[in-house]
Amino acid sequence: MSTNTDTNKYHYDLTNVHVAELMTDDVDEGATFGTPERMPGAVSMDLSAQGEITKFRADATDYIVTENNNGYEGDITFAMIPDWFRQKYMNNRLSEKDKVMTESANMGSKKFALLYEFLGDKKHRRHVLYSCIATRPNIKGENKENQKEPDTEAMTITASPLANGDVKSSTTSDTPETVYEGWFESVWTKDTTAGAGG
């Protein structure tokens, strides 16, 4: 139980969205990631938990109840998806001479960790979803009478469990400051603080 008085009562505003390439994912040796890169212009995120409850009836009761955690799925919206993200994680191809970007049905997407932060009334909470894949954003544009609010781009994110079952990690009010401050420098996967037990 937390002994820290800086415990949030609510959170708001999505910020500090970063992505890091999922390099390897092994059940015994764990996952490795590239260096997180910041994606500016985050507007909103709405991911729903994926999974189901399975019930086994015996003795006129729900004798065994199990939950299946399949991660999360939903939309994340940006002012604009950066070209570098489309190239690296959606495998869009940039022509060498004319610098024209092409989307191809023959190119698959690449997995990444999604790091982000929600502002809190006491301390902003930081999160990572370890194994994500993104769909292509829809093509959308709108003429408005008073064009002061820009259009946005949304893509669907599917966040699945790693080989070891881990789906998501989040900081708490008791997270050491060194871990908290370094959250967007590398993807956290296990205790690194001295004396934490490995």
N, C-alpha and C positions, 0 to 999 in steps of 0.2 A: 504494500500500500504506500502511496506517495506521501512523503513527509514535507514536500515542497509546498509553500503557500502560493506559488505562481501557477495555480491550476486554472485552466480555461473553463469558463462557463458557456462560451459559445465561440464559433469561428465564422469568418466571412472572407470574401475576396480571394480568388485564386491568383497566385503570383509565383515567380521564380521557377517556372517550368523549364526543366532540363531533360535531355535524352542522352543515353549512353549505350553504345552498341553492346549487345549480348554476344560475347566472343565464343565462350564455351559453356556447356552446361552438363556436368557429370554428377551422378547421384553420390559417388564416393568422394570425389575431389572438389565438388562444389562448382559454382559458376564464376566466370571471370567476365569483366566488363571493360570497355574502353573508357576514356575520359569523358565525363559529362559535358555537353554543349548546351548553352542556354537558347531556348526558343522564345523570342520576345513576342509580345502582343497577345498573351493568353486572356481570353474573355470569360470562358466558363467551362465547367466539366460536369458531366452527369453520367456516372457509371453505376450500373445495377449489378448486385451480387448474382453470380451464376452458380447453379447447383440445385439439388433437390433433396427432400426429406423422404426416406424409405422406411416404411413401417411393416413389421412382421407381427401378425395377430396370433396370440395364443392365450389360453386361460381367460378368454373374454376381455383381454386388454391389449394395448399396444405393447407387446412383450419385448420387442427390440426396435429401437428407433435410431436410425443412422442418418448423418448428413453428409452430402457429397459437395466438397468445395471445388468448383470449377473456375474460380477467379471472378473477374468482373468484365462487363462489356457495356459500352455506351459511347457517347459523343464528347469530344473535346473541341472547343471552338477558339479560333485565333482571328486576329485582325487580318492576317494573311499567313498562309503556310510558307515558310522560307524555301527558296529554291534549293539550298543545300540539303534540307531535309528530304525533299522530293528525290534528289539524286541519290543520297546515301541510303535512305530507308524505304523508298518506293521504287528504287532502281530506275528512275527516269534517266534518259541518256542525253548528255549535252554534246552537241556536235563540236568538233575540234576547231573549225575555222569560223563558222557563222555564229557560234554560241547560241544555237537554237535547241531548246529542250524538247525531247520527244518521249511520250508515254507509249509503252509497248505492251501488248498482251503476253509477250513471251518472257517478260521480266517479272520475277517474283519479289515480294517484300522481304525486308530484313527485320529481325527481332531486336528489341531494345528495351532498356529499363527506362521508366518514366519517373522522374523526380519532380516534386512540386511542393508548394507551401500554401497553407491557409493561414490568413491573419487571425489572431486570437486576441481576446480582451486582456490577457496577461502575457502570454508568450506565443509567438507564431509557431505552429506545429508543422514539421517537415515529414514528408512521406516518400516512399519509393515502391513502385510496382515493378517487379523484377523481369517479367517476360511478356512484353507487349508486341503487338503487331497492329499496323494501321491500314485502314482501307483508303482508297483514293477519295479525296474530298469531292462533294458534288459541285457541279458548275452552276453558279447562281449569280445573278446580277439584277439590280432593280433601279428603275428610274423613279426618283422622288422629287416632289415639288420643291422642297427645300433641302438640298443634298448636303447636310452638315454631319449626319451620322453615317459612317462608312458601312459598306457591306462587310460580311464576315465569311470565313471559311471554316467548315466543320469536317472532321473525319471521325470515323468510328474506330475506337480502340478496343481490342480484345486482350485482356491481361490474364494469362494462364499461369498455373503453378510451374515452378522450376522442377527439375528432375528429383530434387530432394523434398518437394512438396511446398516449399516456401512460395508465398504469393505476394506478400506486402509487408513492409516494415515502416514504423513511424516513431518519431521522437516522442518523449514524454517530458513532463516537468522536471524529472530527475536525470535526464540525459546529461552526461558531462559536457561542459562547454566546448571542449576540444572536438568532441564528436559532432555536436550541434553546428559549430562554426564551419566544420569541414564537410558538411553534408553534401554540398554540391561540387566538391572537388573530386570525389571518388564515390563509387556505389558501396554503401555499407552492407556487409553480409554476415558479419559475426563480431563478437566483442574484440576490441583492440585496445581498450584502456588498460593500463598497467594495474595488475591486481584483480582484474575482472574474471579471471579463471579460464581465459582462452576462447 
